Amino acid sequence: MKGFVVIALSLLVIGCSTTDAQDRDGSLADEGVQLKENDQTIEPYTEQTIAEEFNLDQEMIDQAEYERSKSSEINPTSISIPTLNIDAPIVEVGQLDNGQMGVPDNGDDVGWYEPGTKPGGIGNAVLAGHVDDRTGPAVFF
């Protein structure tokens, strides 16, 4: 009985498959599908195109620029988090030749990613430090 079921299922699978599956080259043209190249160029977004897309008037744009200009950015020099016993100087770090963020030279300093946003400004400011180094616990231990 098991042999009959296996043979019946095999015939069913073979019968349901397409007969020309081995002859096909996988081309979509066989299915009547035609692909066209898009010759349109996509323009990058600018403040003007964004303003037009969202129907922003000049007054709204000016207000946003004003808010951006009056942010209270600071050049950080130290960080203090008493509950974590952190009181450390902040040094500017940049971007290394390999594209990675630089780090402080020692475990006692906190690095601020200077090409990025300043603390208090619009966006995310990035601070980094070591948890430990070769001499033991560091600033963020």
C-alpha positions as CSV (number, residue, x, y, z in Angstrom):
1,M,0.0,0.0,0.0
2,K,2.8,2.4,0.9
3,G,4.4,1.7,-2.5
4,F,1.2,2.7,-4.3
5,V,1.0,6.0,-2.4
6,V,4.6,6.9,-3.2
7,I,4.1,6.1,-6.9
8,A,0.8,8.1,-7.0
9,L,2.4,11.1,-5.3
10,S,5.4,10.9,-7.7
11,L,3.1,10.9,-10.7
12,L,1.1,13.7,-9.3
13,V,4.2,15.9,-8.8
14,I,5.6,15.1,-12.2
15,G,2.2,15.7,-13.8
16,C,1.8,19.1,-12.2
17,S,5.2,20.4,-13.2
18,T,5.6,22.3,-16.4
19,T,6.7,20.3,-19.4
20,D,9.0,23.0,-20.8
21,A,10.8,23.8,-17.5
22,Q,14.1,22.4,-18.7
23,D,13.9,24.2,-22.0
24,R,13.4,27.7,-20.5
25,D,16.3,30.2,-20.2
26,G,14.6,32.0,-17.4
27,S,13.8,35.0,-19.5
28,L,10.9,37.2,-18.6
29,A,10.3,37.9,-22.2
30,D,8.7,34.5,-22.5
31,E,6.1,35.6,-20.1
32,G,5.3,38.8,-22.1
33,V,7.1,41.0,-19.6
34,Q,9.2,43.9,-21.0
35,L,11.5,46.0,-19.0
36,K,12.2,49.6,-19.9
37,E,15.1,51.7,-18.7
38,N,14.1,54.8,-16.9
39,D,16.0,57.7,-18.3
40,Q,14.7,60.2,-15.8
41,T,17.2,61.7,-13.4
42,I,16.3,62.1,-9.7
43,E,17.1,65.5,-8.3
44,P,18.4,65.6,-4.7
45,Y,16.2,67.1,-2.1
46,T,16.9,70.7,-1.3
47,E,15.2,73.0,1.2
48,Q,13.2,74.5,-1.6
49,T,11.9,71.1,-2.9
50,I,11.0,70.0,0.6
51,A,9.2,73.3,1.2
52,E,7.3,72.8,-2.0
53,E,6.4,69.2,-1.3
54,F,5.1,69.9,2.1
55,N,3.5,73.3,1.1
56,L,5.6,75.3,3.6
57,D,5.5,79.0,3.2
58,Q,8.5,81.2,3.6
59,E,7.4,82.3,7.1
60,M,7.5,78.7,8.3
61,I,10.9,78.2,6.8
62,D,12.2,81.4,8.4
63,Q,10.8,80.3,11.8
64,A,12.6,76.9,11.5
65,E,15.9,78.6,10.6
66,Y,15.5,81.0,13.5
67,E,14.9,78.1,15.9
68,R,17.9,76.3,14.6
69,S,20.1,79.3,14.9
70,K,19.2,80.0,18.6
71,S,20.0,76.5,19.9
72,S,22.2,76.6,22.9
73,E,25.2,74.7,21.6
74,I,28.2,74.4,23.8
75,N,31.8,73.4,23.4
76,P,32.1,70.7,26.1
77,T,35.1,70.7,28.3
78,S,34.1,68.3,31.1
79,I,31.4,65.9,32.1
80,S,30.1,65.3,35.6
81,I,27.6,62.6,36.5
82,P,27.7,62.4,40.3
83,T,25.5,59.3,40.7
84,L,28.0,57.3,38.6
85,N,31.1,59.0,40.2
86,I,32.1,60.4,36.8
87,D,34.0,63.7,36.7
88,A,36.2,63.8,33.6
89,P,37.6,66.2,31.1
90,I,36.3,66.1,27.5
91,V,38.7,66.1,24.6
92,E,37.8,66.6,20.9
93,V,38.1,63.5,18.8
94,G,37.6,63.3,15.0
95,Q,37.3,60.8,12.3
96,L,40.2,58.4,11.6
97,D,41.6,57.7,8.1
98,N,39.6,54.4,8.1
99,G,36.3,56.3,8.7
100,Q,35.9,55.3,12.4
101,M,35.5,57.7,15.2
102,G,38.6,58.5,17.1
103,V,38.8,57.7,20.8
104,P,40.6,59.4,23.7
105,D,44.2,58.5,24.2
106,N,43.8,57.5,27.8
107,G,41.1,55.9,30.0
108,D,40.5,59.0,32.1
109,D,39.2,61.3,29.3
110,V,35.9,61.4,27.5
111,G,36.0,62.0,23.8
112,W,33.5,64.3,22.0
113,Y,33.0,63.6,18.2
114,E,33.8,67.1,17.1
115,P,32.7,66.9,13.5
116,G,29.2,66.0,14.8
117,T,26.6,68.0,16.7
118,K,27.6,70.0,19.7
119,P,25.9,69.2,23.0
120,G,22.8,71.4,23.3
121,G,22.5,71.6,19.5
122,I,20.0,70.1,17.2
123,G,20.8,66.4,16.6
124,N,22.7,63.8,18.6
125,A,26.0,64.7,20.2
126,V,28.4,61.7,20.6
127,L,30.6,61.2,23.6
128,A,32.8,58.2,24.0
129,G,35.1,56.8,26.6
130,H,36.7,53.7,27.9
131,V,35.3,51.3,30.4
132,D,38.8,49.9,31.1
133,D,42.3,50.0,29.7
134,R,45.6,48.2,30.3
135,T,46.0,49.9,33.7
136,G,42.5,48.9,35.0
137,P,39.1,50.6,35.3
138,A,38.6,53.7,33.2
139,V,36.2,56.7,33.2
140,F,33.0,54.7,32.4
141,F,33.8,51.7,34.6
